[in-house]
Amino acid sequence: MKKFLTLTVLLLATLCLANPKLGPAGPELEKKDWMLGPWQKHLTPVIKPSARPDAVDSRNIYNMATILEDGVVRMIFRAESLAEPAKSMTGRLCLAESADGRNFTKLPDSSNPEPVLVPTEPYERMGVEDPRLVKLDDTYYLTYSAWDGKTARLCLATSRNMKNWEKHGPLFPDFAPTNGWTKSGAILPERLQSGPYQGKYIMYFGDTHIWMATSEDLLTWTADETPVFSPRPGKFDNVLVEPGPPPIRTDHGIVLIYNGAGKFRQSGDKLIYATGQILLDGKDPSRVLDRGEKPFLAVTQTWEEEGYVDNVVFAEGLVKLQDQWLLYYGGGDRVIGLAVAPAK
């Protein structure tokens, strides 16, 4: 395994030299066999806001969910417009596609994309945000945050075509640990085959701590009020943790990429975001087996340091295209970046 990791690092270093658009994603990846990586970051965003000032995504484009179908990366992204005041703008979700995972076409028109999900309910009047996407059988399941200006509620919508969505409302409207603030959720797209949750689907959710919920049908969920894991004093995630893309099952267990944020005296106690990995038991996914000490994705570029919100990298979309993992993340809450890793 050590020999394999060494060869992989050398290969990526060679690619980096041959392609100046690639660079380090953050701190050196820890040498843990279960982790995805090592990662290299595209040094420029792969998707930017539209140039038309009245376009739905003319101010910010970030918070994305991705899925790979028939060799095409399909993405749902959060869009915010310059046509609305910055402090009272409304988040809407739009659609884009890419054959290579790097060059995207916004639908139906890249200069003026049309939303596929918009606020319609009082609890989402300020925006629909933070999507995560899975598909089982012929149905897409989209978790998203509904924002009313006070509380971020985790909601669910379903679709057969990713364009027309049926909303199922807040999943945990009375979640006691957070007074209803449940933010975002990432579903493992398979029914568990063994263990204490056999026959059920699971989802990780939250953004102060991360909790787990279970479901028989992917529509009705029951949450456990005991967190699966939490922020860690002195680490990169000492303030908050939030699920990233849908978790994946590997030979080692269930790997969840998650977003963390921390404050540090040496950086003036500013909130700085970074992304880590955690390994959960494949039979009992409420049990943590291992957790990275360092982030593998961190703020390194100017467009991540300075944006609508400064010092942000925030990963939500992950696909395996050919022999690579493609991880999509928001940079500075303004643009969408990409990090790549070999798919072992």
C-alpha positions in Angstrom: 0.0 0.0 0.0 2.8 2.4 0.8 4.3 1.7 -2.6 1.0 2.4 -4.3 0.5 5.7 -2.4 4.0 6.8 -3.4 3.4 6.0 -7.1 0.1 7.8 -7.0 1.7 10.9 -5.5 4.4 10.8 -8.1 1.8 10.5 -10.9 -0.2 13.5 -9.6 3.0 15.5 -9.2 3.8 14.8 -12.9 0.3 15.8 -14.0 0.6 19.0 -11.9 3.8 19.9 -13.7 2.3 19.1 -17.1 -0.9 21.0 -16.4 -0.4 24.4 -14.6 -4.1 24.5 -13.9 -3.7 21.9 -11.1 -2.2 22.6 -7.7 -2.4 21.4 -4.1 -5.8 21.1 -2.5 -4.6 21.8 1.0 -2.5 20.2 3.7 -0.8 17.0 2.7 -3.2 14.1 2.9 -2.8 11.8 5.9 -1.6 8.3 5.1 -4.8 6.4 5.9 -5.7 3.6 3.6 -9.4 4.3 3.8 -9.2 8.0 2.7 -10.0 9.2 -0.8 -7.0 11.0 -2.4 -4.5 12.5 -2.7 -6.3 15.5 -4.2 -5.3 18.2 -6.6 -7.2 21.4 -7.1 -8.0 23.2 -10.3 -6.5 26.7 -9.7 -9.4 28.5 -11.4 -13.2 28.0 -10.9 -15.0 25.6 -13.3 -18.2 27.6 -13.1 -18.7 31.3 -12.5 -21.7 33.6 -12.2 -23.4 34.7 -15.5 -22.4 38.0 -17.0 -25.9 39.3 -17.5 -26.8 41.4 -14.4 -30.4 40.2 -14.5 -29.5 36.5 -14.7 -30.7 34.3 -11.8 -27.0 33.4 -11.1 -25.3 36.8 -11.8 -24.2 37.4 -8.2 -23.2 34.0 -6.8 -23.2 30.3 -7.9 -22.2 27.7 -5.3 -23.9 24.9 -3.1 -24.0 22.2 -5.7 -25.3 18.6 -5.9 -24.0 16.2 -8.6 -24.8 12.9 -10.1 -23.2 10.9 -13.0 -25.6 9.4 -15.6 -24.6 7.9 -19.0 -21.2 9.5 -18.7 -22.6 13.0 -18.1 -22.2 15.0 -14.9 -25.5 16.6 -14.0 -25.4 19.3 -11.4 -28.0 21.2 -9.4 -26.5 24.5 -8.1 -27.6 27.4 -5.9 -28.0 30.7 -7.8 -28.3 34.3 -6.5 -28.9 37.4 -8.6 -27.5 40.9 -8.7 -31.1 42.0 -9.5 -31.9 41.6 -5.8 -30.3 43.4 -2.8 -27.3 41.5 -1.4 -28.7 41.1 2.1 -32.2 40.1 1.0 -31.6 38.0 -2.1 -33.3 34.7 -2.6 -31.6 31.4 -3.4 -32.9 29.3 -6.2 -31.7 26.0 -7.7 -30.7 25.6 -11.3 -29.3 22.8 -13.5 -26.1 22.3 -15.5 -24.4 19.5 -17.4 -20.9 18.5 -18.5 -19.6 15.6 -20.6 -16.0 15.9 -19.1 -16.9 17.1 -15.6 -15.0 20.4 -16.2 -16.8 22.4 -18.9 -20.4 22.9 -17.9 -23.4 24.2 -19.8 -26.1 25.8 -17.7 -29.7 24.9 -18.8 -31.4 25.9 -20.8 -29.2 28.9 -21.5 -25.7 29.5 -20.0 -26.2 33.2 -20.2 -29.5 33.0 -18.3 -30.3 29.7 -16.7 -33.8 28.9 -15.4 -34.4 27.6 -11.9 -35.8 24.1 -11.4 -36.6 24.7 -7.7 -37.8 28.0 -6.3 -39.2 29.1 -2.9 -43.0 28.6 -2.7 -43.6 28.0 1.0 -43.3 30.4 4.0 -40.5 28.4 5.6 -38.4 28.9 2.4 -39.2 32.4 1.5 -35.6 33.6 1.7 -34.2 30.7 -0.4 -33.8 27.1 -1.2 -30.1 26.1 -0.6 -27.5 23.4 0.1 -28.7 20.6 -2.2 -27.6 17.0 -2.0 -28.7 14.5 -4.6 -29.1 10.7 -5.0 -31.0 8.5 -7.4 -32.7 5.2 -6.5 -34.5 3.3 -9.2 -36.1 6.0 -11.4 -36.5 8.6 -8.7 -34.2 11.5 -7.8 -34.1 12.4 -4.1 -33.0 16.0 -3.3 -32.4 17.2 0.2 -32.1 20.9 0.6 -32.1 23.7 3.2 -35.2 25.9 3.3 -34.3 29.4 4.7 -36.9 31.8 6.0 -34.4 34.3 7.4 -34.4 32.8 10.8 -34.2 29.0 10.7 -32.6 26.6 8.1 -34.8 23.5 7.8 -33.8 20.3 6.1 -36.4 19.5 3.4 -36.8 16.8 0.7 -38.0 16.9 -2.9 -38.4 14.2 -5.5 -38.4 14.1 -9.3 -38.2 11.8 -12.3 -36.4 14.2 -14.6 -34.5 16.7 -12.3 -36.6 19.5 -13.7 -40.0 19.1 -12.1 -39.9 18.5 -8.3 -42.4 17.5 -5.8 -41.8 19.0 -2.4 -42.3 16.9 0.8 -41.7 19.6 3.3 -39.3 19.8 6.4 -38.1 16.4 7.5 -37.5 17.3 11.2 -39.7 20.3 12.0 -39.5 19.9 15.7 -35.9 18.6 16.2 -35.3 19.3 19.9 -31.5 19.6 20.0 -31.5 22.6 17.6 -35.0 24.0 17.9 -35.8 22.9 14.3 -32.5 24.1 12.8 -31.5 21.0 10.8 -29.7 22.5 7.7 -28.4 19.9 5.2 -28.5 16.2 4.8 -26.6 13.5 2.9 -28.2 10.2 2.1 -26.3 6.9 1.6 -28.0 5.7 -1.7 -28.5 2.1 -0.6 -30.5 0.1 1.9 -28.4 -1.4 4.6 -28.1 -5.2 4.3 -27.0 -6.1 7.8 -26.4 -4.7 11.3 -28.7 -2.9 13.7 -30.2 -0.8 10.8 -30.7 -3.6 8.4 -33.3 -2.9 5.8 -33.2 0.9 6.3 -31.7 3.9 4.6 -29.5 6.3 6.5 -28.8 10.0 6.3 -26.3 12.3 8.0 -27.6 15.8 8.7 -27.0 19.0 10.7 -24.3 21.7 10.9 -23.5 22.3 14.5 -23.1 18.6 15.1 -23.8 15.8 12.7 -26.7 13.4 13.5 -28.1 10.3 11.8 -31.6 9.5 10.6 -33.2 6.4 9.3 -36.0 5.7 6.8 -37.9 2.8 5.3 -39.0 4.6 2.2 -36.6 7.6 1.7 -39.6 10.0 2.4 -40.3 9.7 6.1 -37.3 9.9 8.4 -36.6 9.3 12.1 -33.7 11.2 13.7 -31.5 10.1 16.5 -30.9 12.9 18.9 -27.4 11.7 19.8 -24.8 13.2 17.5 -22.6 10.8 15.5 -19.7 13.3 15.6 -19.1 16.9 16.6 -16.6 19.8 16.3 -13.2 19.1 18.0 -11.4 21.7 20.1 -8.1 22.8 18.5 -8.8 21.2 15.2 -9.8 22.7 11.8 -13.4 21.8 12.6 -13.6 23.4 16.1 -16.7 25.5 15.4 -19.0 23.4 13.2 -19.3 20.3 11.0 -21.7 19.7 8.1 -22.2 16.8 5.7 -20.6 17.1 2.3 -21.6 14.9 -0.7 -23.6 11.7 -0.2 -21.5 9.2 1.7 -20.0 6.2 -0.2 -19.4 2.6 0.8 -15.9 1.3 0.4 -14.1 -1.9 1.5 -13.2 -0.1 4.7 -16.6 1.1 5.6 -18.7 4.2 4.9 -16.6 7.3 4.0 -18.2 10.7 4.5 -16.6 13.8 3.2 -17.7 16.7 5.5 -17.2 20.4 5.8 -15.8 21.9 8.9 -15.1 25.4 10.1 -12.8 26.7 12.8 -11.6 29.9 14.5 -7.9 30.4 15.3 -6.1 33.1 17.2 -3.3 33.3 14.6 -5.8 34.2 11.9 -7.6 36.8 14.0 -10.4 34.5 15.1 -11.9 34.6 11.6 -14.1 31.7 10.7 -12.2 29.6 8.2 -13.8 26.6 6.3 -12.0 23.4 5.3 -13.1 19.9 4.3 -12.2 16.6 6.0 -13.0 12.9 5.8 -14.5 10.4 8.4 -14.9 6.7 8.3 -18.0 5.1 9.7 -18.8 1.4 10.4 -20.4 -0.3 7.3 -22.8 -2.3 9.5 -23.5 0.3 12.2 -23.1 3.7 10.5 -23.7 5.5 13.7 -20.3 4.3 14.9 -17.1 6.3 14.0 -14.1 4.1 13.1 -11.6 6.8 12.2 -11.4 10.5 11.5 -8.8 12.6 9.7 -6.9 15.0 11.9 -6.3 17.4 9.0 -8.4 18.8 6.2 -7.6 17.6 2.7 -9.3 20.6 1.1 -8.5 24.1 2.4 -8.5 27.7 1.3 -5.5 28.3 -0.9 -6.7 30.6 -3.7 -7.7 34.3 -3.8 -11.2 33.4 -5.0 -11.6 31.2 -2.0 -10.2 33.8 0.4 -12.3 36.7 -0.9 -15.9 36.2 -2.0 -19.4 36.8 -0.9 -18.3 35.1 2.2 -14.5 35.0 2.8 -12.3 32.0 3.6 -14.7 29.3 2.3 -14.2 26.0 0.6 -17.4 24.0 0.9 -17.8 20.6 -0.9 -21.2 19.1 -1.8 -20.8 17.3 -5.1 -18.8 14.1 -5.8 -18.8 11.8 -8.8 -16.5 9.0 -10.1 -15.8 9.7 -13.7 -13.6 7.1 -15.4 -10.5 6.7 -13.2 -11.0 9.9 -11.2 -13.0 11.3 -8.3 -14.3 14.8 -9.1 -15.2 16.8 -6.0 -17.1 20.1 -6.6 -17.0 22.8 -4.0 -18.0 26.4 -3.4 -15.2 29.0 -3.3 -15.9 32.1 -1.3 -19.7 31.4 -1.7 -19.4 32.9 -5.2 -18.0 30.4 -7.6 -17.6 26.6 -8.0 -14.3 24.9 -7.8 -13.1 21.4 -8.6 -10.6 19.0 -6.9 -9.6 15.7 -8.5 -8.2 12.5 -7.1 -7.4 9.0 -8.5 -10.2 6.5 -8.0 -8.4 3.5 -6.4 
